[in-house]
């Protein structure tokens, strides 16, 4: 486990064959978006362009905007990826110095998902992983539906999404 929300299964052979156990719950492959049920073992083959990396349900995962260096303003243009929230989830977005820039909390009640940031952050977006249809958004706008899910640009600190 990498923290309490990400599982990275090691591959110890040149063939790319992996055997790994996913703990109970729903897990989404970080790169492909495939959702798997936990509580069981899996056996799969991977190549050089993929790796068994899974994100646990009820996770908000901040993804930085820059992928060419590690020395940049982490909180600028960050994308918060929302994974299978069915209760509550939260995350902290930090600066290069490790200080908290802002926090984000998600609460799901029935078909309503509320996202709330502790401060406005221009350039921030939300990616609702594996969600491709929503009924309504208050406090934000839908940018587009990608193969990974719907991207929402917040307007203010609080968004209410009717799924």
Backbone as a printed PyTorch tensor [residue, N CA C, xyz], in Angstrom:
tensor([[[  0.8510,  -1.1840,   0.0000],
         [  0.0000,   0.0000,   0.0000],
         [  0.8910,   1.2400,   0.0000]],

        [[  0.4350,   2.2190,  -0.7150],
         [  1.0780,   3.5220,  -0.7380],
         [  0.1030,   4.4480,  -0.0310]],

        [[  0.3050,   4.6740,   1.2560],
         [ -0.6940,   5.3600,   2.0620],
         [ -1.8590,   4.4240,   2.3130]],

        [[ -3.0480,   4.9810,   2.5450],
         [ -4.2010,   4.1160,   2.8030],
         [ -5.1730,   4.0650,   1.6320]],

        [[ -4.8310,   4.7170,   0.5110],
         [ -5.7640,   4.7850,  -0.6130],
         [ -5.2380,   4.2450,  -1.9330]],

        [[ -3.9500,   3.9850,  -2.0260],
         [ -3.3670,   3.5140,  -3.2880],
         [ -2.6280,   2.2040,  -3.0460]],

        [[ -2.9000,   1.2340,  -3.9060],
         [ -2.2020,  -0.0400,  -3.8400],
         [ -1.3680,  -0.1950,  -5.1010]],

        [[ -0.0700,  -0.4110,  -4.9170],
         [  0.8450,  -0.6690,  -6.0270],
         [  1.3530,  -2.0880,  -5.8540]],

        [[  1.0140,  -2.9540,  -6.8030],
         [  1.4390,  -4.3510,  -6.7220],
         [  2.7700,  -4.5030,  -7.4550]],

        [[  3.7740,  -5.0360,  -6.7890],
         [  5.0740,  -5.1930,  -7.4390],
         [  5.0600,  -6.3430,  -8.4500]],

        [[  5.9100,  -6.2200,  -9.4500],
         [  6.1040,  -7.2880, -10.4290],
         [  7.5630,  -7.7070, -10.3320]],

        [[  7.7850,  -8.9690, -10.0010],
         [  9.1410,  -9.4560,  -9.7560],
         [  9.6340, -10.4100, -10.8370]],

        [[  9.1620, -10.2490, -12.0590],
         [  9.6220, -11.1330, -13.1300],
         [  9.6520, -10.3690, -14.4420]],

        [[ 10.4810, -10.8310, -15.3720],
         [ 10.6230, -10.1390, -16.6540],
         [  9.4360, -10.3530, -17.5810]],

        [[  8.5970, -11.3320, -17.2930],
         [  7.4160, -11.5920, -18.1190],
         [  6.2910, -10.5960, -17.8450]],

        [[  6.3540,  -9.8660, -16.7500],
         [  5.3090,  -8.9030, -16.4060],
         [  4.0960,  -9.5380, -15.7540]],

        [[  4.2520, -10.7380, -15.2200],
         [  3.1420, -11.4570, -14.5870],
         [  3.0020, -10.9830, -13.1340]],

        [[  1.7900, -10.5710, -12.7740],
         [  1.5490, -10.0650, -11.4180],
         [  0.4450, -10.8600, -10.7440]],

        [[  0.6630, -11.1790,  -9.4840],
         [ -0.3630, -11.7590,  -8.6200],
         [ -0.4840, -10.8190,  -7.4330]],

        [[ -1.7010, -10.3430,  -7.1760],
         [ -1.8780,  -9.3810,  -6.0960],
         [ -3.2530,  -9.5400,  -5.4700]],

        [[ -3.3530,  -9.0710,  -4.2380],
         [ -4.6040,  -9.1180,  -3.4770],
         [ -5.1130,  -7.6980,  -3.2960]],

        [[ -6.3890,  -7.4800,  -3.6220],
         [ -7.0370,  -6.1950,  -3.3530],
         [ -7.8990,  -6.3490,  -2.1050]],

        [[ -7.6710,  -5.5430,  -1.0750],
         [ -8.5260,  -5.5980,   0.1150],
         [ -9.9840,  -5.2870,  -0.2370]],

        [[-10.8820,  -5.5680,   0.6760],
         [-12.3250,  -5.3850,   0.4560],
         [-12.6500,  -3.9780,  -0.0270]],

        [[-13.6570,  -3.8670,  -0.8810],
         [-14.1090,  -2.5910,  -1.4250],
         [-13.9160,  -2.5370,  -2.9230]],

        [[-14.2410,  -1.3790,  -3.5000],
         [-14.0470,  -1.1750,  -4.9350],
         [-12.7090,  -0.4850,  -5.1640]],

        [[-11.9980,  -0.9250,  -6.1860],
         [-10.6940,  -0.3810,  -6.5390],
         [-10.6950,  -0.0170,  -8.0170]],

        [[-10.1650,   1.1520,  -8.3440],
         [-10.1000,   1.6200,  -9.7250],
         [ -8.6460,   1.6720, -10.1670]],

        [[ -8.3530,   1.0600, -11.3230],
         [ -6.9920,   1.1180, -11.8570],
         [ -6.6880,   2.5710, -12.2280]],

        [[ -5.5930,   3.0940, -11.7220],
         [ -5.2470,   4.5030, -11.9020],
         [ -5.1480,   4.9010, -13.3700]],

        [[ -4.5950,   4.0360, -14.2070],
         [ -4.3800,   4.3920, -15.6060],
         [ -5.5380,   4.0120, -16.5190]],

        [[ -6.0810,   2.8180, -16.3590],
         [ -7.1250,   2.3470, -17.2850],
         [ -8.5390,   2.7030, -16.8450]],

        [[ -8.7410,   2.9390, -15.5480],
         [-10.0790,   3.2250, -15.0340],
         [-10.9120,   1.9860, -14.7630]],

        [[-10.3510,   0.7990, -14.9960],
         [-11.0830,  -0.4410, -14.7390],
         [-11.3720,  -0.5690, -13.2440]],

        [[-12.6150,  -0.9190, -12.9060],
         [-13.0200,  -1.0720, -11.5090],
         [-13.0440,  -2.5550, -11.1630]],

        [[-12.4390,  -2.8890, -10.0130],
         [-12.4040,  -4.2810,  -9.5470],
         [-12.9350,  -4.3520,  -8.1300]],

        [[-13.5790,  -5.4550,  -7.8170],
         [-14.0370,  -5.7250,  -6.4540],
         [-12.8750,  -6.2860,  -5.6550]],

        [[-12.7030,  -5.7880,  -4.4460],
         [-11.6540,  -6.2760,  -3.5780],
         [-12.0930,  -7.5070,  -2.8070]],

        [[-11.2330,  -7.9160,  -1.8930],
         [-11.5040,  -9.1050,  -1.0980],
         [-11.1090, -10.3800,  -1.8120]],

        [[-10.2480, -10.2490,  -2.8290],
         [ -9.8180, -11.4370,  -3.5640],
         [ -8.4790, -11.2020,  -4.2580]],

        [[ -7.8980, -12.3110,  -4.7240],
         [ -6.6390, -12.2860,  -5.4620],
         [ -6.9020, -12.1080,  -6.9500]],

        [[ -5.9660, -11.4480,  -7.6250],
         [ -6.0070, -11.2840,  -9.0810],
         [ -4.6740, -11.7280,  -9.6610]],

        [[ -4.7270, -12.2020, -10.8890],
         [ -3.5350, -12.6320, -11.6100],
         [ -3.6320, -12.0580, -13.0230]],

        [[ -2.6510, -11.2190, -13.4000],
         [ -2.6930, -10.5420, -14.7000],
         [ -1.2830, -10.3290, -15.2260]],

        [[ -1.2070, -10.0260, -16.5190],
         [  0.0660,  -9.7020, -17.1510],
         [  0.0890,  -8.2180, -17.4970]],

        [[  1.2280,  -7.5940, -17.2720],
         [  1.4220,  -6.1760, -17.5490],
         [  2.6340,  -6.0080, -18.4530]],

        [[  2.6940,  -4.8550, -19.1470],
         [  3.8440,  -4.5730, -19.9960],
         [  4.5590,  -3.3270, -19.4700]],

        [[  5.4900,  -2.8130, -20.2700],
         [  6.2900,  -1.6750, -19.8280],
         [  5.4860,  -0.3920, -19.6610]],

        [[  4.3360,  -0.2880, -20.3180],
         [  3.5560,   0.9440, -20.2420],
         [  2.4230,   0.8890, -19.2220]],

        [[  2.3520,  -0.1810, -18.4620],
         [  1.3040,  -0.2820, -17.4430],
         [  1.8750,  -0.9010, -16.1750]],

        [[  1.1210,  -0.7800, -15.1210],
         [  1.5390,  -1.2770, -13.8190],
         [  0.2860,  -1.4600, -12.9790]],

        [[  0.2300,  -2.4670, -12.1160],
         [ -0.9520,  -2.6260, -11.2620],
         [ -0.9820,  -1.5810, -10.1380]],

        [[ -1.6200,  -0.4450, -10.4210],
         [ -1.7780,   0.6390,  -9.4520],
         [ -3.2730,   0.9020,  -9.3170]],

        [[ -3.8180,   0.7040,  -8.1070],
         [ -5.2530,   0.8160,  -7.8780],
         [ -5.5550,   1.8290,  -6.7850]],

        [[ -6.6640,   2.5660,  -6.9760],
         [ -7.0960,   3.5880,  -6.0250],
         [ -8.3700,   3.1040,  -5.3450]],

        [[ -8.3820,   3.1680,  -4.0180],
         [ -9.5110,   2.7050,  -3.2030],
         [-10.7120,   3.6390,  -3.3490]],

        [[-11.9170,   3.0620,  -3.2410],
         [-13.1370,   3.8700,  -3.2440],
         [-13.0860,   4.8810,  -2.1010]],

        [[-13.8880,   5.9280,  -2.1960],
         [-13.9210,   7.0150,  -1.2090],
         [-12.5720,   7.7200,  -1.0970]],

        [[-11.9640,   7.9640,  -2.2590],
         [-10.6720,   8.6460,  -2.2990],
         [-10.7630,   9.8960,  -3.1650]],

        [[-10.1650,  10.9790,  -2.6760],
         [ -9.9220,  12.1820,  -3.4660],
         [ -8.4160,  12.2280,  -3.6880]],

        [[ -8.0000,  12.1530,  -4.9430],
         [ -6.5770,  12.0650,  -5.2670],
         [ -6.1390,  13.2990,  -6.0500]],

        [[ -5.3180,  14.1770,  -5.4320],
         [ -4.8200,  15.3500,  -6.1560],
         [ -3.7500,  14.9300,  -7.1660]],

        [[ -3.9090,  15.3720,  -8.4060],
         [ -2.9370,  15.0870,  -9.4620],
         [ -2.4020,  16.4200,  -9.9680]],

        [[ -1.0860,  16.5800,  -9.8980],
         [ -0.4640,  17.8240, -10.3360],
         [ -0.5480,  18.0250, -11.8350]],

        [[ -0.4170,  19.2690, -12.2590],
         [ -0.5600,  19.6250, -13.6700],
         [  0.7200,  19.4150, -14.4720]],

        [[  1.8560,  19.2750, -13.8070],
         [  3.1410,  19.1730, -14.4980],
         [  3.6700,  17.7490, -14.3650]],

        [[  4.0460,  17.1510, -15.5060],
         [  4.5860,  15.7900, -15.4370],
         [  6.0110,  15.6980, -15.9790]],

        [[  6.6890,  16.8440, -16.0830],
         [  8.0570,  16.8520, -16.5930],
         [  9.1000,  17.1500, -15.5200]],

        [[  8.6470,  17.5640, -14.3360],
         [  9.5620,  17.8670, -13.2400],
         [  8.8070,  17.7270, -11.9190]],

        [[  9.5490,  17.5960, -10.8290],
         [  8.9050,  17.5300,  -9.5160],
         [  8.9750,  18.8690,  -8.7920]],

        [[  9.6790,  19.8220,  -9.3790],
         [  9.8840,  21.1260,  -8.7560],
         [  8.9600,  22.1630,  -9.3960]],

        [[  7.7100,  22.2190,  -8.9180],
         [  6.7360,  23.1750,  -9.4260],
         [  5.7180,  23.4610,  -8.3320]],

        [[  4.8420,  24.4200,  -8.5690],
         [  3.8050,  24.7520,  -7.5970],
         [  2.7290,  23.6700,  -7.6450]],

        [[  2.7840,  22.7360,  -6.7050],
         [  1.9140,  21.5590,  -6.7060],
         [  0.4340,  21.9130,  -6.6880]],

        [[  0.0860,  23.0010,  -6.0120],
         [ -1.3200,  23.3760,  -5.8510],
         [ -1.8860,  24.1190,  -7.0640]],

        [[ -1.0350,  24.5430,  -7.9810],
         [ -1.4920,  25.3180,  -9.1360],
         [ -2.0490,  24.3840, -10.2150]],

        [[ -3.2680,  24.6630, -10.6610],
         [ -3.9370,  23.8810, -11.7140],
         [ -4.0750,  22.4060, -11.3550]],

        [[ -4.1900,  22.1110, -10.0790],
         [ -4.3090,  20.7190,  -9.6280],
         [ -5.6640,  20.1460, -10.0440]],

        [[ -5.6680,  18.8600, -10.3410],
         [ -6.9210,  18.1630, -10.6340],
         [ -7.1980,  17.2050,  -9.4770]],

        [[ -8.3710,  17.3330,  -8.8780],
         [ -8.7780,  16.4240,  -7.8080],
         [ -9.5890,  15.3060,  -8.4550]],

        [[ -9.0360,  14.1000,  -8.4430],
         [ -9.7490,  12.9610,  -9.0140],
         [-10.5980,  12.3290,  -7.9190]],

        [[-11.8850,  12.1750,  -8.2210],
         [-12.8800,  11.6970,  -7.2570],
         [-13.2030,  10.2460,  -7.5910]],

        [[-12.8710,   9.3300,  -6.6630],
         [-13.0250,   7.8910,  -6.8860],
         [-14.1550,   7.3050,  -6.0540]],

        [[-15.2240,   6.8830,  -6.7170],
         [-16.2800,   6.0570,  -6.1110],
         [-16.7000,   6.5380,  -4.7180]],

        [[-16.9690,   7.8280,  -4.5690],
         [-17.3740,   8.3300,  -3.2530],
         [-18.8020,   7.8790,  -2.9720]],

        [[-18.9650,   7.0820,  -1.9070],
         [-20.3020,   6.6510,  -1.4930],
         [-20.5780,   7.0290,  -0.0470]],

        [[-19.6220,   7.6680,   0.5950],
         [-19.7760,   8.1680,   1.9690],
         [-19.1320,   9.5450,   2.0350]],

        [[-17.9650,   9.6010,   2.6650],
         [-17.1960,  10.8460,   2.7240],
         [-15.7540,  10.5650,   2.3320]],

        [[-15.1010,  11.5930,   1.8520],
         [-13.6880,  11.5010,   1.5010],
         [-13.0940,  12.8920,   1.6470]],

        [[-11.7880,  12.9430,   1.8650],
         [-11.1280,  14.2400,   1.9420],
         [ -9.6810,  14.1000,   1.4990]],

        [[ -9.0970,  15.2260,   1.1350],
         [ -7.6780,  15.2440,   0.7910],
         [ -7.1090,  16.6090,   1.1410]],

        [[ -5.8090,  16.6290,   1.2140],
         [ -5.0710,  17.8470,   1.5010],
         [ -4.1520,  18.1020,   0.3160]],

        [[ -4.1860,  19.3050,  -0.2160],
         [ -3.2850,  19.6890,  -1.3000],
         [ -2.1840,  20.5320,  -0.6800]],

        [[ -0.9370,  20.1340,  -0.9200],
         [  0.1910,  20.7910,  -0.2650],
         [  1.0260,  21.5880,  -1.2570]],

        [[  1.8180,  22.4910,  -0.7030],
         [  2.7620,  23.2790,  -1.4900],
         [  4.0730,  22.5050,  -1.6000]],

        [[  5.0170,  23.0590,  -2.3550],
         [  6.3490,  22.4390,  -2.4610],
         [  7.0250,  22.3090,  -1.1060]],

        [[  6.7100,  23.2190,  -0.2040],
         [  7.3340,  23.2080,   1.1210],
         [  6.6290,  22.2690,   2.0880]],

        [[  5.5800,  21.5960,   1.6240],
         [  4.8530,  20.6620,   2.4810],
         [  3.7760,  21.3100,   3.3250]],

        [[  3.5270,  22.5890,   3.0960],
         [  2.4750,  23.2830,   3.8380],
         [  1.1290,  23.0510,   3.1540]],

        [[  0.0610,  23.0730,   3.9280],
         [ -1.2710,  22.8740,   3.3660],
         [ -1.6940,  24.1060,   2.5790]],

        [[ -1.9780,  23.9100,   1.2880],
         [ -2.4930,  25.0010,   0.4570],
         [ -4.0000,  25.1060,   0.6570]],

        [[ -4.6860,  23.9630,   0.6200],
         [ -6.1230,  23.8920,   0.8870],
         [ -6.5190,  22.4320,   1.0430]],

        [[ -7.7140,  22.2230,   1.5510],
         [ -8.2540,  20.8730,   1.6900],
         [ -9.5410,  20.7780,   0.8730]],

        [[ -9.9070,  19.5510,   0.5360],
         [-11.1510,  19.2950,  -0.1890],
         [-11.8740,  18.1610,   0.5190]],

        [[-13.1820,  18.3110,   0.6540],
         [-14.0070,  17.2770,   1.2760],
         [-15.1450,  16.9270,   0.3250]],

        [[-15.4740,  15.6480,   0.2510],
         [-16.6000,  15.1750,  -0.5580],
         [-17.5550,  14.4130,   0.3420]],

        [[-18.8520,  14.6650,   0.1630],
         [-19.8930,  13.9590,   0.9190],
         [-20.9400,  13.4920,  -0.0810]],

        [[-21.2790,  12.2130,   0.0010],
         [-22.3160,  11.6570,  -0.8820],
         [-23.5140,  11.2740,  -0.0480]],

        [[-24.6760,  11.8000,  -0.4370],
         [-25.9520,  11.4610,   0.1920],
         [-26.9150,  11.1130,  -0.9240]],

        [[-27.1820,   9.8350,  -1.1110],
         [-28.0460,   9.3960,  -2.2060],
         [-27.4180,   9.7390,  -3.5390]],

        [[-28.1500,  10.4860,  -4.3690],
         [-27.6410,  10.8900,  -5.6840],
         [-26.9670,  12.2530,  -5.6670]],

        [[-26.7580,  12.8290,  -4.4810],
         [-26.1450,  14.1540,  -4.3740],
         [-24.7150,  14.0250,  -3.8560]],

        [[-23.7820,  14.5850,  -4.6190],
         [-22.3780,  14.6270,  -4.2320],
         [-22.0100,  16.0810,  -3.9990]],

        [[-21.5360,  16.4000,  -2.7840],
         [-21.1110,  17.7570,  -2.4560],
         [-19.5960,  17.7770,  -2.3460]],

        [[-18.9680,  18.7030,  -3.0620],
         [-17.5240,  18.9070,  -3.0090],
         [-17.2760,  20.2870,  -2.4300]],

        [[-16.3860,  20.3600,  -1.4420],
         [-16.1240,  21.6540,  -0.8120],
         [-14.6400,  21.8150,  -0.5360]],

        [[-14.0730,  22.9050,  -1.0700],
         [-12.6690,  23.2370,  -0.8470],
         [-12.5820,  24.2860,   0.2500]],

        [[-11.4960,  24.2470,   1.0210],
         [-11.3300,  25.2040,   2.1170],
         [-10.9570,  26.5970,   1.6120]],

        [[-10.5290,  26.6850,   0.3610],
         [-10.1830,  27.9770,  -0.2380],
         [-10.3280,  27.8640,  -1.7480]],

        [[-10.5950,  28.9910,  -2.3970],
         [-10.6690,  28.9820,  -3.8590],
         [ -9.2710,  28.7970,  -4.4260]],

        [[ -9.1900,  28.0470,  -5.5050],
         [ -7.9100,  27.8060,  -6.1500],
         [ -8.1260,  27.8810,  -7.6550]],

        [[ -7.7970,  29.0090,  -8.2420],
         [ -7.9630,  29.1820,  -9.6800],
         [ -7.2060,  28.1190, -10.4510]],

        [[ -7.8600,  27.5290, -11.4140],
         [ -7.2220,  26.4960, -12.2230],
         [ -7.5110,  25.0870, -11.7540]],

        [[ -8.0360,  24.9290, -10.5470],
         [ -8.3550,  23.5950, -10.0420],
         [ -9.5450,  23.0230, -10.8040]],

        [[ -9.5190,  21.7170, -11.0350],
         [-10.6560,  21.0140, -11.6300],
         [-10.9230,  19.7440, -10.8370]],

        [[-12.1180,  19.1970, -11.0280],
         [-12.4760,  17.8950, -10.4740],
         [-12.6780,  16.9340, -11.6330]],

        [[-12.1790,  15.7220, -11.4940],
         [-12.4610,  14.6520, -12.4440],
         [-13.2500,  13.5910, -11.7000]],

        [[-14.5080,  13.4010, -12.0930],
         [-15.3600,  12.3820, -11.4810],
         [-15.0850,  11.0730, -12.2070]],

        [[-14.1610,  10.2690, -11.6530],
         [-13.7130,   9.0490, -12.3290],
         [-14.8700,   8.0920, -12.5830]],

        [[-14.9620,   7.6460, -13.8310],
         [-15.9480,   6.6580, -14.2930],
         [-17.3950,   7.1320, -14.1910]],

        [[-17.6190,   8.4280, -14.0480],
         [-18.9760,   8.9800, -14.0910],
         [-19.0980,   9.7450, -15.4020]],

        [[-20.0570,   9.3510, -16.2320],
         [-20.1960,   9.9440, -17.5580],
         [-21.5210,  10.6610, -17.7680]],

        [[-22.3900,  10.6410, -16.7600],
         [-23.6540,  11.3680, -16.8460],
         [-23.9830,  11.9560, -15.4820]],

        [[-24.3320,  13.2430, -15.4730],
         [-24.8300,  13.8680, -14.2540],
         [-26.0630,  14.6840, -14.6130]],

        [[-26.9610,  14.8200, -13.6540],
         [-28.2170,  15.5390, -13.8980],
         [-28.0400,  17.0470, -13.7970]],

        [[-27.2180,  17.5180, -12.8180],
         [-27.1050,  18.9560, -12.5970],
         [-25.8550,  19.2610, -11.7860]],

        [[-25.3280,  20.4740, -11.9660],
         [-24.1950,  20.9700, -11.1820],
         [-24.5340,  22.3640, -10.6920]],

        [[-24.3620,  22.5980,  -9.3930],
         [-24.5140,  23.9240,  -8.8120],
         [-23.1460,  24.3440,  -8.2890]],

        [[-22.7110,  25.5540,  -8.6260],
         [-21.4230,  26.0510,  -8.1540],
         [-20.2570,  25.6240,  -9.0210]],

        [[-20.5380,  25.2310, -10.2410],
         [-19.4840,  24.8130, -11.1530],
         [-20.0520,  24.5380, -12.5230]],

        [[-19.1760,  24.2200, -13.4480],
         [-19.6430,  23.9040, -14.7990],
         [-18.8940,  22.6950, -15.3390]],

        [[-19.5960,  21.9450, -16.1800],
         [-18.9930,  20.7740, -16.8090],
         [-18.1400,  21.2550, -17.9730]],

        [[-16.8780,  20.8380, -17.9860],
         [-15.9950,  21.1980, -19.0850],
         [-16.1670,  20.1970, -20.2150]],

        [[-16.0430,  18.9160, -19.8800],
         [-16.2190,  17.8780, -20.8900],
         [-16.2940,  16.5120, -20.2310]],

        [[-16.7700,  15.5590, -21.0100],
         [-16.7980,  14.1640, -20.5910],
         [-15.6450,  13.4790, -21.3060]],

        [[-14.6710,  13.0020, -20.5480],
         [-13.5120,  12.3220, -21.1210],
         [-13.6890,  10.8200, -20.9590]],

        [[-12.7590,  10.0470, -21.4840],
         [-12.8440,   8.5950, -21.3020],
         [-12.7020,   8.2090, -19.8300]],

        [[-12.0970,   9.0720, -19.0090],
         [-11.9360,   8.7920, -17.5800],
         [-13.0920,   9.2890, -16.7280]],

        [[-13.9420,  10.1590, -17.2810],
         [-15.0650,  10.7040, -16.5290],
         [-15.2830,  12.1720, -16.8460]],

        [[-16.2120,  12.7710, -16.1180],
         [-16.5870,  14.1670, -16.3430],
         [-15.6470,  15.1010, -15.5810]],

        [[-15.2170,  16.1680, -16.2620],
         [-14.3780,  17.1950, -15.6410],
         [-15.2590,  18.3950, -15.3120]],

        [[-15.1590,  18.8470, -14.0670],
         [-15.9300,  19.9970, -13.5880],
         [-14.9730,  21.0990, -13.1470]],

        [[-15.2730,  22.3290, -13.5650],
         [-14.5330,  23.4990, -13.0990],
         [-15.3630,  24.1510, -12.0090]],

        [[-14.8180,  24.2440, -10.7850],
         [-15.5850,  24.8600,  -9.7030],
         [-15.6820,  26.3720,  -9.8650]],

        [[-16.8080,  26.9050,  -9.4200],
         [-17.0140,  28.3530,  -9.3410],
         [-17.2990,  28.6380,  -7.8760]],

        [[-16.2750,  29.0170,  -7.1380],
         [-16.3940,  29.1610,  -5.6970],
         [-15.8830,  27.9050,  -5.0070]],

        [[-16.1380,  27.8220,  -3.7130],
         [-15.5960,  26.7210,  -2.9070],
         [-16.5060,  25.5020,  -2.8080]],

        [[-17.8000,  25.6510,  -3.1040],
         [-18.7440,  24.5510,  -2.8790],
         [-19.4900,  24.1940,  -4.1650]],

        [[-19.4970,  22.9040,  -4.4780],
         [-20.2150,  22.4080,  -5.6370],
         [-21.1720,  21.3090,  -5.1890]],

        [[-22.3710,  21.3300,  -5.7420],
         [-23.3410,  20.2680,  -5.5000],
         [-23.6500,  19.6280,  -6.8400]],

        [[-23.4840,  18.3240,  -6.8940],
         [-23.6460,  17.5890,  -8.1400],
         [-24.7510,  16.5650,  -7.9540]],

        [[-25.7370,  16.6250,  -8.8260],
         [-26.8350,  15.6530,  -8.8170],
         [-26.4710,  14.5640,  -9.8150]],

        [[-26.2520,  13.3680,  -9.2930],
         [-25.8460,  12.2460, -10.1510],
         [-27.0440,  11.5400, -10.7450]]])
